[in-house]
Amino acid sequence: MRAVIDSAKGEYFRCLMENGDLITIHKSSLPAGAHEGDILQIQFSLDQEGTKKQRELMAQMQS
């Protein structure tokens, strides 16, 4: 999936996704030097260890 950096305000960038959705991303999540008009490749990956900890926490809360 791709997005274009639409605008920047302080440390946040507003990005227009291919599907028309707008998302706001903190600059620390973007490559150095990214600026308005740049095209971003967006992808997600699963954090296996984080998922395991989250499930353990949820199980504790249900007990």
All heavy atoms as TSV, in Angstrom:
chain	resi	resn	atom	element	x	y	z
A	1	MET	N	N	0.852	-1.160	0.000
A	1	MET	CA	C	0.000	0.000	0.000
A	1	MET	C	C	0.905	1.233	0.000
A	1	MET	O	O	1.980	1.226	0.577
A	1	MET	CB	C	-0.891	-0.021	1.238
A	1	MET	CG	C	-1.840	1.135	1.295
A	1	MET	SD	S	-2.957	1.092	2.706
A	1	MET	CE	C	-3.961	-0.302	2.267
A	2	ARG	N	N	0.446	2.285	-0.629
A	2	ARG	CA	C	1.224	3.516	-0.713
A	2	ARG	C	C	0.428	4.688	-0.155
A	2	ARG	O	O	-0.788	4.658	-0.083
A	2	ARG	CB	C	1.612	3.810	-2.154
A	2	ARG	CG	C	2.511	2.754	-2.722
A	2	ARG	CD	C	2.979	2.999	-4.122
A	2	ARG	NE	N	2.132	3.829	-4.939
A	2	ARG	CZ	C	2.542	4.469	-6.028
A	2	ARG	NH1	N	3.777	4.359	-6.422
A	2	ARG	NH2	N	1.720	5.206	-6.729
A	3	ALA	N	N	1.157	5.728	0.223
A	3	ALA	CA	C	0.547	6.967	0.699
A	3	ALA	C	C	1.430	8.126	0.278
A	3	ALA	O	O	2.639	7.976	0.126
A	3	ALA	CB	C	0.407	6.947	2.219
A	4	VAL	N	N	0.818	9.275	0.098
A	4	VAL	CA	C	1.574	10.486	-0.202
A	4	VAL	C	C	1.517	11.383	1.026
A	4	VAL	O	O	0.482	11.507	1.675
A	4	VAL	CB	C	1.034	11.215	-1.455
A	4	VAL	CG1	C	-0.399	11.666	-1.269
A	4	VAL	CG2	C	1.916	12.391	-1.834
A	5	ILE	N	N	2.658	11.979	1.371
A	5	ILE	CA	C	2.678	12.920	2.482
A	5	ILE	C	C	2.005	14.201	2.003
A	5	ILE	O	O	2.491	14.880	1.103
A	5	ILE	CB	C	4.116	13.207	2.965
A	5	ILE	CG1	C	4.770	11.906	3.453
A	5	ILE	CG2	C	4.095	14.260	4.075
A	5	ILE	CD1	C	6.229	12.060	3.839
A	6	ASP	N	N	0.864	14.488	2.602
A	6	ASP	CA	C	0.032	15.618	2.186
A	6	ASP	C	C	0.486	16.919	2.842
A	6	ASP	O	O	0.592	17.948	2.188
A	6	ASP	CB	C	-1.428	15.313	2.545
A	6	ASP	CG	C	-2.365	16.431	2.188
A	6	ASP	OD1	O	-2.483	16.727	0.988
A	6	ASP	OD2	O	-2.968	17.025	3.111
A	7	SER	N	N	0.741	16.853	4.139
A	7	SER	CA	C	1.132	18.067	4.859
A	7	SER	C	C	1.852	17.692	6.144
A	7	SER	O	O	1.782	16.558	6.599
A	7	SER	CB	C	-0.096	18.927	5.177
A	7	SER	OG	O	-1.014	18.206	5.990
A	8	ALA	N	N	2.529	18.682	6.705
A	8	ALA	CA	C	3.246	18.485	7.965
A	8	ALA	C	C	2.849	19.590	8.927
A	8	ALA	O	O	2.668	20.744	8.531
A	8	ALA	CB	C	4.746	18.506	7.734
A	9	LYS	N	N	2.688	19.206	10.199
A	9	LYS	CA	C	2.393	20.183	11.245
A	9	LYS	C	C	3.194	19.776	12.471
A	9	LYS	O	O	2.902	18.753	13.092
A	9	LYS	CB	C	0.903	20.229	11.554
A	9	LYS	CG	C	0.536	21.314	12.528
A	9	LYS	CD	C	-0.946	21.494	12.655
A	9	LYS	CE	C	-1.226	22.693	13.561
A	9	LYS	NZ	N	-2.660	22.930	13.662
A	10	GLY	N	N	4.225	20.537	12.758
A	10	GLY	CA	C	5.097	20.186	13.874
A	10	GLY	C	C	5.780	18.858	13.608
A	10	GLY	O	O	6.426	18.683	12.582
A	11	GLU	N	N	5.601	17.928	14.518
A	11	GLU	CA	C	6.243	16.621	14.400
A	11	GLU	C	C	5.341	15.571	13.753
A	11	GLU	O	O	5.675	14.393	13.743
A	11	GLU	CB	C	6.695	16.151	15.779
A	11	GLU	CG	C	7.764	17.043	16.381
A	11	GLU	CD	C	8.377	16.476	17.633
A	11	GLU	OE1	O	7.900	15.446	18.146
A	11	GLU	OE2	O	9.355	17.072	18.101
A	12	TYR	N	N	4.201	15.997	13.200
A	12	TYR	CA	C	3.254	15.052	12.613
A	12	TYR	C	C	3.053	15.318	11.126
A	12	TYR	O	O	3.063	16.459	10.680
A	12	TYR	CB	C	1.910	15.124	13.343
A	12	TYR	CG	C	2.023	14.624	14.765
A	12	TYR	CD1	C	2.340	15.481	15.802
A	12	TYR	CD2	C	1.866	13.275	15.041
A	12	TYR	CE1	C	2.484	15.014	17.095
A	12	TYR	CE2	C	2.002	12.795	16.333
A	12	TYR	CZ	C	2.314	13.670	17.351
A	12	TYR	OH	O	2.454	13.188	18.629
A	13	PHE	N	N	2.903	14.233	10.387
A	13	PHE	CA	C	2.669	14.295	8.955
A	13	PHE	C	C	1.305	13.701	8.638
A	13	PHE	O	O	0.959	12.633	9.150
A	13	PHE	CB	C	3.734	13.482	8.205
A	13	PHE	CG	C	5.099	14.112	8.229
A	13	PHE	CD1	C	5.900	14.036	9.350
A	13	PHE	CD2	C	5.578	14.776	7.117
A	13	PHE	CE1	C	7.163	14.609	9.378
A	13	PHE	CE2	C	6.836	15.354	7.125
A	13	PHE	CZ	C	7.633	15.269	8.255
A	14	ARG	N	N	0.547	14.394	7.833
A	14	ARG	CA	C	-0.744	13.888	7.377
A	14	ARG	C	C	-0.512	13.223	6.031
A	14	ARG	O	O	0.088	13.830	5.126
A	14	ARG	CB	C	-1.730	15.032	7.243
A	14	ARG	CG	C	-3.154	14.557	7.018
A	14	ARG	CD	C	-4.085	15.701	7.221
A	14	ARG	NE	N	-4.545	16.116	5.907
A	14	ARG	CZ	C	-5.546	16.940	5.700
A	14	ARG	NH1	N	-6.151	17.500	6.710
A	14	ARG	NH2	N	-5.915	17.247	4.493
A	15	CYS	N	N	-0.962	11.977	5.923
A	15	CYS	CA	C	-0.702	11.188	4.717
A	15	CYS	C	C	-2.008	10.700	4.118
A	15	CYS	O	O	-2.896	10.229	4.834
A	15	CYS	CB	C	0.183	9.992	5.056
A	15	CYS	SG	S	1.752	10.470	5.795
A	16	LEU	N	N	-2.102	10.794	2.805
A	16	LEU	CA	C	-3.274	10.331	2.070
A	16	LEU	C	C	-2.978	8.955	1.506
A	16	LEU	O	O	-2.062	8.785	0.695
A	16	LEU	CB	C	-3.609	11.308	0.939
A	16	LEU	CG	C	-4.787	10.954	0.061
A	16	LEU	CD1	C	-6.084	10.878	0.872
A	16	LEU	CD2	C	-4.926	11.969	-1.067
A	17	MET	N	N	-3.749	7.966	1.980
A	17	MET	CA	C	-3.573	6.582	1.538
A	17	MET	C	C	-4.181	6.391	0.150
A	17	MET	O	O	-5.034	7.168	-0.282
A	17	MET	CB	C	-4.245	5.630	2.532
A	17	MET	CG	C	-3.800	5.800	3.969
A	17	MET	SD	S	-2.121	5.284	4.248
A	17	MET	CE	C	-2.293	3.538	4.051
A	18	GLU	N	N	-3.785	5.330	-0.517
A	18	GLU	CA	C	-4.316	5.017	-1.848
A	18	GLU	C	C	-5.829	4.874	-1.855
A	18	GLU	O	O	-6.484	5.201	-2.830
A	18	GLU	CB	C	-3.705	3.712	-2.364
A	18	GLU	CG	C	-2.279	3.840	-2.811
A	18	GLU	CD	C	-1.710	2.516	-3.295
A	18	GLU	OE1	O	-1.821	1.506	-2.565
A	18	GLU	OE2	O	-1.146	2.504	-4.405
A	19	ASN	N	N	-6.379	4.379	-0.737
A	19	ASN	CA	C	-7.821	4.149	-0.679
A	19	ASN	C	C	-8.599	5.402	-0.292
A	19	ASN	O	O	-9.810	5.356	-0.117
A	19	ASN	CB	C	-8.151	3.005	0.286
A	19	ASN	CG	C	-7.803	3.318	1.725
A	19	ASN	OD1	O	-7.323	4.397	2.038
A	19	ASN	ND2	N	-8.044	2.358	2.598
A	20	GLY	N	N	-7.903	6.528	-0.105
A	20	GLY	CA	C	-8.551	7.787	0.224
A	20	GLY	C	C	-8.559	8.122	1.709
A	20	GLY	O	O	-8.929	9.230	2.086
A	21	ASP	N	N	-8.178	7.185	2.561
A	21	ASP	CA	C	-8.115	7.446	4.003
A	21	ASP	C	C	-6.962	8.390	4.315
A	21	ASP	O	O	-5.932	8.381	3.637
A	21	ASP	CB	C	-7.896	6.159	4.795
A	21	ASP	CG	C	-9.112	5.252	4.822
A	21	ASP	OD1	O	-10.224	5.715	4.476
A	21	ASP	OD2	O	-8.952	4.073	5.189
A	22	LEU	N	N	-7.131	9.185	5.356
A	22	LEU	CA	C	-6.064	10.039	5.864
A	22	LEU	C	C	-5.551	9.455	7.159
A	22	LEU	O	O	-6.334	9.034	8.011
A	22	LEU	CB	C	-6.585	11.449	6.136
A	22	LEU	CG	C	-6.824	12.326	4.918
A	22	LEU	CD1	C	-7.555	13.595	5.317
A	22	LEU	CD2	C	-5.502	12.682	4.253
A	23	ILE	N	N	-4.237	9.422	7.305
A	23	ILE	CA	C	-3.636	8.968	8.551
A	23	ILE	C	C	-2.625	10.013	8.998
A	23	ILE	O	O	-2.091	10.764	8.181
A	23	ILE	CB	C	-2.963	7.583	8.426
A	23	ILE	CG1	C	-1.859	7.592	7.366
A	23	ILE	CG2	C	-3.987	6.505	8.119
A	23	ILE	CD1	C	-1.036	6.315	7.323
A	24	THR	N	N	-2.388	10.075	10.291
A	24	THR	CA	C	-1.396	10.977	10.854
A	24	THR	C	C	-0.269	10.137	11.419
A	24	THR	O	O	-0.505	9.198	12.181
A	24	THR	CB	C	-2.028	11.853	11.955
A	24	THR	OG1	O	-3.130	12.574	11.398
A	24	THR	CG2	C	-1.015	12.820	12.528
A	25	ILE	N	N	0.952	10.469	11.031
A	25	ILE	CA	C	2.119	9.689	11.427
A	25	ILE	C	C	3.144	10.616	12.066
A	25	ILE	O	O	3.433	11.699	11.540
A	25	ILE	CB	C	2.751	8.989	10.197
A	25	ILE	CG1	C	1.732	8.090	9.510
A	25	ILE	CG2	C	3.994	8.207	10.600
A	25	ILE	CD1	C	2.228	7.466	8.224
A	26	HIS	N	N	3.691	10.200	13.201
A	26	HIS	CA	C	4.754	10.970	13.852
A	26	HIS	C	C	6.023	10.851	13.010
A	26	HIS	O	O	6.309	9.806	12.438
A	26	HIS	CB	C	4.998	10.443	15.269
A	26	HIS	CG	C	5.882	11.330	16.063
A	26	HIS	ND1	N	7.256	11.182	16.080
A	26	HIS	CD2	C	5.605	12.396	16.845
A	26	HIS	CE1	C	7.773	12.111	16.859
A	26	HIS	NE2	N	6.793	12.867	17.340
A	27	LYS	N	N	6.780	11.914	12.965
A	27	LYS	CA	C	7.981	11.940	12.116
A	27	LYS	C	C	8.987	10.853	12.475
A	27	LYS	O	O	9.747	10.411	11.622
A	27	LYS	CB	C	8.653	13.306	12.145
A	27	LYS	CG	C	9.348	13.658	13.431
A	27	LYS	CD	C	10.044	14.994	13.312
A	27	LYS	CE	C	10.845	15.308	14.562
A	27	LYS	NZ	N	11.553	16.569	14.432
A	28	SER	N	N	8.978	10.380	13.716
A	28	SER	CA	C	9.915	9.322	14.113
A	28	SER	C	C	9.618	8.001	13.412
A	28	SER	O	O	10.473	7.124	13.363
A	28	SER	CB	C	9.887	9.119	15.632
A	28	SER	OG	O	8.611	8.656	16.050
A	29	SER	N	N	8.413	7.859	12.851
A	29	SER	CA	C	8.042	6.639	12.134
A	29	SER	C	C	8.359	6.712	10.647
A	29	SER	O	O	8.159	5.732	9.926
A	29	SER	CB	C	6.550	6.359	12.306
A	29	SER	OG	O	6.249	6.120	13.667
A	30	LEU	N	N	8.840	7.855	10.196
A	30	LEU	CA	C	9.122	8.057	8.773
A	30	LEU	C	C	10.628	8.053	8.523
A	30	LEU	O	O	11.417	8.329	9.423
A	30	LEU	CB	C	8.530	9.386	8.305
A	30	LEU	CG	C	7.017	9.501	8.385
A	30	LEU	CD1	C	6.584	10.907	7.988
A	30	LEU	CD2	C	6.344	8.470	7.510
A	31	PRO	N	N	11.021	7.768	7.293
A	31	PRO	CA	C	12.448	7.822	6.955
A	31	PRO	C	C	12.982	9.250	7.104
A	31	PRO	O	O	12.246	10.224	6.890
A	31	PRO	CB	C	12.493	7.394	5.485
A	31	PRO	CG	C	11.168	6.802	5.170
A	31	PRO	CD	C	10.195	7.349	6.158
A	32	ALA	N	N	14.241	9.365	7.463
A	32	ALA	CA	C	14.877	10.680	7.564
A	32	ALA	C	C	14.764	11.402	6.225
A	32	ALA	O	O	14.924	10.797	5.166
A	32	ALA	CB	C	16.342	10.524	7.970
A	33	GLY	N	N	14.452	12.671	6.279
A	33	GLY	CA	C	14.378	13.472	5.064
A	33	GLY	C	C	13.034	13.436	4.364
A	33	GLY	O	O	12.874	14.075	3.327
A	34	ALA	N	N	12.058	12.702	4.907
A	34	ALA	CA	C	10.731	12.645	4.285
A	34	ALA	C	C	10.075	14.019	4.378
A	34	ALA	O	O	10.194	14.710	5.394
A	34	ALA	CB	C	9.869	11.596	4.971
A	35	HIS	N	N	9.400	14.418	3.287
A	35	HIS	CA	C	8.720	15.703	3.311
A	35	HIS	C	C	7.494	15.668	2.408
A	35	HIS	O	O	7.244	14.678	1.713
A	35	HIS	CB	C	9.677	16.837	2.929
A	35	HIS	CG	C	10.250	16.709	1.556
A	35	HIS	ND1	N	11.323	15.905	1.269
A	35	HIS	CD2	C	9.889	17.283	0.382
A	35	HIS	CE1	C	11.607	15.997	-0.024
A	35	HIS	NE2	N	10.742	16.822	-0.578
A	36	GLU	N	N	6.724	16.755	2.442
A	36	GLU	CA	C	5.477	16.842	1.677
A	36	GLU	C	C	5.699	16.466	0.221
A	36	GLU	O	O	6.679	16.860	-0.392
A	36	GLU	CB	C	4.890	18.243	1.778
A	36	GLU	CG	C	4.439	18.588	3.174
A	36	GLU	CD	C	3.977	20.031	3.305
A	36	GLU	OE1	O	3.919	20.751	2.289
A	36	GLU	OE2	O	3.697	20.437	4.448
A	37	GLY	N	N	4.779	15.668	-0.308
A	37	GLY	CA	C	4.846	15.240	-1.694
A	37	GLY	C	C	5.532	13.907	-1.898
A	37	GLY	O	O	5.404	13.292	-2.955
A	38	ASP	N	N	6.264	13.437	-0.897
A	38	ASP	CA	C	6.938	12.135	-1.000
A	38	ASP	C	C	5.913	11.003	-0.956
A	38	ASP	O	O	4.893	11.096	-0.280
A	38	ASP	CB	C	7.938	11.929	0.131
A	38	ASP	CG	C	9.209	12.751	-0.024
A	38	ASP	OD1	O	9.425	13.315	-1.113
A	38	ASP	OD2	O	9.968	12.824	0.955
A	39	ILE	N	N	6.226	9.933	-1.665
A	39	ILE	CA	C	5.401	8.731	-1.658
A	39	ILE	C	C	6.013	7.738	-0.680
A	39	ILE	O	O	7.216	7.476	-0.718
A	39	ILE	CB	C	5.325	8.084	-3.059
A	39	ILE	CG1	C	4.776	9.069	-4.087
A	39	ILE	CG2	C	4.508	6.788	-3.011
A	39	ILE	CD1	C	3.328	9.450	-3.892
A	40	LEU	N	N	5.177	7.195	0.199
A	40	LEU	CA	C	5.609	6.208	1.192
A	40	LEU	C	C	5.075	4.833	0.841
A	40	LEU	O	O	3.934	4.711	0.396
A	40	LEU	CB	C	5.082	6.588	2.579
A	40	LEU	CG	C	5.464	7.955	3.110
A	40	LEU	CD1	C	4.669	8.253	4.371
A	40	LEU	CD2	C	6.956	8.012	3.383
A	41	GLN	N	N	5.869	3.827	1.042
A	41	GLN	CA	C	5.413	2.443	0.979
A	41	GLN	C	C	4.984	2.076	2.400
A	41	GLN	O	O	5.794	2.173	3.321
A	41	GLN	CB	C	6.526	1.500	0.517
A	41	GLN	CG	C	6.913	1.644	-0.920
A	41	GLN	CD	C	5.854	1.083	-1.862
A	41	GLN	OE1	O	4.982	0.315	-1.480
A	41	GLN	NE2	N	5.941	1.486	-3.113
A	42	ILE	N	N	3.738	1.694	2.574
A	42	ILE	CA	C	3.191	1.375	3.898
A	42	ILE	C	C	3.047	-0.135	4.006
A	42	ILE	O	O	2.466	-0.778	3.131
A	42	ILE	CB	C	1.806	2.021	4.115
A	42	ILE	CG1	C	1.846	3.520	3.845
A	42	ILE	CG2	C	1.263	1.702	5.494
A	42	ILE	CD1	C	2.631	4.331	4.821
A	43	GLN	N	N	3.575	-0.696	5.098
A	43	GLN	CA	C	3.386	-2.125	5.349
A	43	GLN	C	C	3.362	-2.357	6.844
A	43	GLN	O	O	3.890	-1.572	7.619
A	43	GLN	CB	C	4.463	-2.966	4.693
A	43	GLN	CG	C	5.858	-2.747	5.207
A	43	GLN	CD	C	6.867	-3.573	4.439
A	43	GLN	OE1	O	6.678	-3.910	3.285
A	43	GLN	NE2	N	7.959	-3.895	5.084
A	44	PHE	N	N	2.717	-3.424	7.238
A	44	PHE	CA	C	2.612	-3.788	8.637
A	44	PHE	C	C	3.256	-5.148	8.833
A	44	PHE	O	O	3.240	-5.988	7.946
A	44	PHE	CB	C	1.137	-3.874	9.070
A	44	PHE	CG	C	0.424	-2.560	8.958
A	44	PHE	CD1	C	-0.313	-2.251	7.829
A	44	PHE	CD2	C	0.496	-1.636	9.981
A	44	PHE	CE1	C	-0.975	-1.048	7.717
A	44	PHE	CE2	C	-0.158	-0.425	9.882
A	44	PHE	CZ	C	-0.898	-0.122	8.750
A	45	SER	N	N	3.815	-5.345	10.005
A	45	SER	CA	C	4.366	-6.651	10.345
A	45	SER	C	C	3.892	-7.007	11.748
A	45	SER	O	O	3.636	-6.128	12.576
A	45	SER	CB	C	5.894	-6.658	10.271
A	45	SER	OG	O	6.430	-5.727	11.179
A	46	LEU	N	N	3.778	-8.280	12.010
A	46	LEU	CA	C	3.290	-8.764	13.290
A	46	LEU	C	C	4.438	-8.864	14.280
A	46	LEU	O	O	5.480	-9.450	13.984
A	46	LEU	CB	C	2.633	-10.139	13.104
A	46	LEU	CG	C	1.890	-10.696	14.295
A	46	LEU	CD1	C	0.766	-9.769	14.723
A	46	LEU	CD2	C	1.313	-12.059	13.941
A	47	ASP	N	N	4.245	-8.298	15.451
A	47	ASP	CA	C	5.218	-8.363	16.541
A	47	ASP	C	C	4.849	-9.579	17.387
A	47	ASP	O	O	3.964	-9.517	18.241
A	47	ASP	CB	C	5.161	-7.072	17.354
A	47	ASP	CG	C	6.101	-7.061	18.550
A	47	ASP	OD1	O	6.636	-8.118	18.934
A	47	ASP	OD2	O	6.291	-5.971	19.110
A	48	GLN	N	N	5.509	-10.698	17.139
A	48	GLN	CA	C	5.170	-11.956	17.802
A	48	GLN	C	C	5.309	-11.858	19.320
A	48	GLN	O	O	4.439	-12.293	20.061
A	48	GLN	CB	C	6.046	-13.103	17.275
A	48	GLN	CG	C	5.862	-13.397	15.806
A	48	GLN	CD	C	4.536	-14.061	15.489
A	48	GLN	OE1	O	3.851	-14.579	16.357
A	48	GLN	NE2	N	4.162	-14.041	14.223
A	49	GLU	N	N	6.416	-11.283	19.792
A	49	GLU	CA	C	6.652	-11.182	21.231
A	49	GLU	C	C	5.639	-10.235	21.878
A	49	GLU	O	O	5.094	-10.510	22.938
A	49	GLU	CB	C	8.083	-10.716	21.513
A	49	GLU	CG	C	8.442	-10.730	22.980
A	49	GLU	CD	C	8.411	-12.124	23.611
A	49	GLU	OE1	O	8.633	-13.126	22.915
A	49	GLU	OE2	O	8.145	-12.182	24.832
A	50	GLY	N	N	5.377	-9.112	21.235
A	50	GLY	CA	C	4.385	-8.168	21.744
A	50	GLY	C	C	2.996	-8.771	21.790
A	50	GLY	O	O	2.228	-8.543	22.733
A	51	THR	N	N	2.653	-9.550	20.779
A	51	THR	CA	C	1.357	-10.215	20.732
A	51	THR	C	C	1.224	-11.211	21.883
A	51	THR	O	O	0.179	-11.273	22.549
A	51	THR	CB	C	1.159	-10.933	19.378
A	51	THR	OG1	O	1.174	-9.949	18.344
A	51	THR	CG2	C	-0.150	-11.695	19.332
A	52	LYS	N	N	2.284	-11.948	22.138
A	52	LYS	CA	C	2.267	-12.924	23.225
A	52	LYS	C	C	2.032	-12.222	24.564
A	52	LYS	O	O	1.190	-12.649	25.361
A	52	LYS	CB	C	3.592	-13.690	23.260
A	52	LYS	CG	C	3.678	-14.719	24.363
A	52	LYS	CD	C	5.038	-15.412	24.376
A	52	LYS	CE	C	5.134	-16.347	25.569
A	52	LYS	NZ	N	6.476	-16.886	25.718
A	53	LYS	N	N	2.740	-11.124	24.807
A	53	LYS	CA	C	2.581	-10.371	26.054
A	53	LYS	C	C	1.177	-9.790	26.169
A	53	LYS	O	O	0.576	-9.790	27.243
A	53	LYS	CB	C	3.626	-9.267	26.138
A	53	LYS	CG	C	5.020	-9.786	26.369
A	53	LYS	CD	C	6.027	-8.660	26.401
A	53	LYS	CE	C	7.434	-9.199	26.570
A	53	LYS	NZ	N	8.447	-8.133	26.552
A	54	GLN	N	N	0.643	-9.289	25.069
A	54	GLN	CA	C	-0.708	-8.715	25.071
A	54	GLN	C	C	-1.738	-9.780	25.405
A	54	GLN	O	O	-2.664	-9.541	26.187
A	54	GLN	CB	C	-1.017	-8.079	23.714
A	54	GLN	CG	C	-2.395	-7.481	23.618
A	54	GLN	CD	C	-2.604	-6.296	24.545
A	54	GLN	OE1	O	-1.657	-5.627	24.949
A	54	GLN	NE2	N	-3.838	-6.038	24.886
A	55	ARG	N	N	-1.597	-10.953	24.834
A	55	ARG	CA	C	-2.549	-12.037	25.110
A	55	ARG	C	C	-2.465	-12.479	26.559
A	55	ARG	O	O	-3.498	-12.774	27.180
A	55	ARG	CB	C	-2.294	-13.211	24.164
A	55	ARG	CG	C	-2.734	-12.883	22.751
A	55	ARG	CD	C	-2.557	-14.039	21.815
A	55	ARG	NE	N	-3.012	-13.654	20.482
A	55	ARG	CZ	C	-2.646	-14.247	19.387
A	55	ARG	NH1	N	-1.801	-15.261	19.406
A	55	ARG	NH2	N	-3.105	-13.839	18.213
A	56	GLU	N	N	-1.258	-12.515	27.114
A	56	GLU	CA	C	-1.093	-12.880	28.528
A	56	GLU	C	C	-1.768	-11.830	29.414
A	56	GLU	O	O	-2.458	-12.178	30.377
A	56	GLU	CB	C	0.378	-13.019	28.878
A	56	GLU	CG	C	1.056	-14.229	28.261
A	56	GLU	CD	C	2.563	-14.223	28.400
A	56	GLU	OE1	O	3.146	-13.234	28.938
A	56	GLU	OE2	O	3.188	-15.224	27.968
A	57	LEU	N	N	-1.599	-10.565	29.092
A	57	LEU	CA	C	-2.216	-9.489	29.852
A	57	LEU	C	C	-3.740	-9.568	29.779
A	57	LEU	O	O	-4.425	-9.435	30.791
A	57	LEU	CB	C	-1.730	-8.137	29.333
A	57	LEU	CG	C	-2.328	-6.896	29.993
A	57	LEU	CD1	C	-1.951	-6.842	31.471
A	57	LEU	CD2	C	-1.854	-5.639	29.273
A	58	MET	N	N	-4.260	-9.824	28.598
A	58	MET	CA	C	-5.709	-9.936	28.423
A	58	MET	C	C	-6.262	-11.116	29.209
A	58	MET	O	O	-7.335	-11.023	29.808
A	58	MET	CB	C	-6.053	-10.046	26.928
A	58	MET	CG	C	-5.780	-8.766	26.172
A	58	MET	SD	S	-5.947	-8.930	24.387
A	58	MET	CE	C	-7.687	-9.304	24.248
A	59	ALA	N	N	-5.528	-12.217	29.233
A	59	ALA	CA	C	-5.969	-13.396	29.985
A	59	ALA	C	C	-6.005	-13.091	31.480
A	59	ALA	O	O	-6.935	-13.506	32.181
A	59	ALA	CB	C	-5.044	-14.582	29.705
A	60	GLN	N	N	-5.024	-12.340	31.987
A	60	GLN	CA	C	-4.995	-11.951	33.394
A	60	GLN	C	C	-6.164	-11.056	33.741
A	60	GLN	O	O	-6.748	-11.179	34.821
A	60	GLN	CB	C	-3.682	-11.237	33.725
A	60	GLN	CG	C	-2.473	-12.127	33.720
A	60	GLN	CD	C	-1.192	-11.334	33.953
A	60	GLN	OE1	O	-1.215	-10.120	34.114
A	60	GLN	NE2	N	-0.065	-12.029	33.932
A	61	MET	N	N	-6.519	-10.167	32.847
A	61	MET	CA	C	-7.629	-9.240	33.098
A	61	MET	C	C	-8.973	-9.956	33.119
A	61	MET	O	O	-9.891	-9.516	33.806
A	61	MET	CB	C	-7.624	-8.126	32.043
A	61	MET	CG	C	-6.426	-7.207	32.156
A	61	MET	SD	S	-6.338	-5.974	30.851
A	61	MET	CE	C	-7.774	-4.988	31.236
A	62	GLN	N	N	-9.085	-11.046	32.404
A	62	GLN	CA	C	-10.342	-11.791	32.346
A	62	GLN	C	C	-10.503	-12.719	33.561
A	62	GLN	O	O	-11.579	-13.196	33.823
A	62	GLN	CB	C	-10.423	-12.600	31.050
A	62	GLN	CG	C	-10.559	-11.725	29.845
A	62	GLN	CD	C	-10.581	-12.515	28.539
A	62	GLN	OE1	O	-10.395	-13.736	28.541
A	62	GLN	NE2	N	-10.801	-11.821	27.446
A	63	SER	N	N	-9.428	-12.942	34.294
A	63	SER	CA	C	-9.484	-13.847	35.459
A	63	SER	C	C	-10.052	-13.155	36.663
A	63	SER	O	O	-10.060	-12.037	36.867
A	63	SER	CB	C	-8.076	-14.347	35.805
A	63	SER	OG	O	-7.556	-15.086	34.734
